[in-house]
């Protein structure tokens, strides 16, 4: 098991995040991340982790949260549930108030134990979609649009491009044949029933290096739109193979896992017009990213290669820790020091219209809704970068929550 450890402890004052309390805790606030650096999620883990560490460095350089420094440590789970459970137990013993997991198999293994322990689990942009139901999953916090909400935004966008009429259109989902790839299917089926379009799901075997047969089949069926639901190298392979089979790039849409590097691999020029769901703004022209460049990068305190700053996955990592910091700030403001998992739970549930200075859509969390509203936007690849085509919006949350309540009730009854 790879263990990536980095403690960042600095100090000055931060007006946004720091509030002075008479009785500050003497121990640092411990936040932990269980990521996959060596098996499936290698495409995202490095940049994501660097964004997390660099943002914590920024917090600490400005005095911490309520005058208390934050300690972050990261471990590799290799996407393995058993390893994930071992990492979880170690983090719990170390006094973590939050454990961030970026792996659907690990999340599913750890989740029942976290609920029993009252340990806050952050599952941003991953994990099971029904975990947004805070009444059933009281300490599980996606805090970002889950896959069902991403699928709803994508289908809403496609409907808009078709002038609000999807009746008789054909939408094909080309997806990796594992839990992550199958996750959006219920939303597609519900939308197809409601809007009257023809839906077809075409799975390809993991890890998705060879999709030729699937795309030959797709080309023969002549879909109006194709949604590619994979991650890592599978995504540019999907795009390249789709283009070879005559699918127009402006008819291809992806969930959040499609990066700048993926587009270079797919062919930056040829792939112009491909769209993706976006839950976090990318690029360096954002107040938080500029602050990191000035107060962390320029001072030689970056976790790793500064060229990654502002990339899609780097900014997502920053966003996860910005959400954590806002929840911790609210927890300490309302519950006092020291910060505990139970106080942090309440802090998260006080987050209201938080955007991290434009990095995120407005996020509002309640005791019932741990997703934060489900807003995202669609961006389009222009050959050089991702350009927003829509504003932030949530789509068909009534439909999403119908599925959430059904599945969370099953979890409550069975415990899995």
Helices and strands as residue ranges (DSSP letters): E 3-5, E 29-35, H 42-61, E 70-76, H 81-93, E 98-101, H 104-117, E 120-122, G 129-132, E 140-141, H 147-161, E 170-176, H 179-182, H 185-195, E 198-204, H 212-221, E 225-229, H 233-244, G 249-251, E 252-254, H 260-266, E 275-278, H 287-292, I 293-297, G 306-308, H 312-335, H 341-348, E 377-381, E 386-388, H 397-414
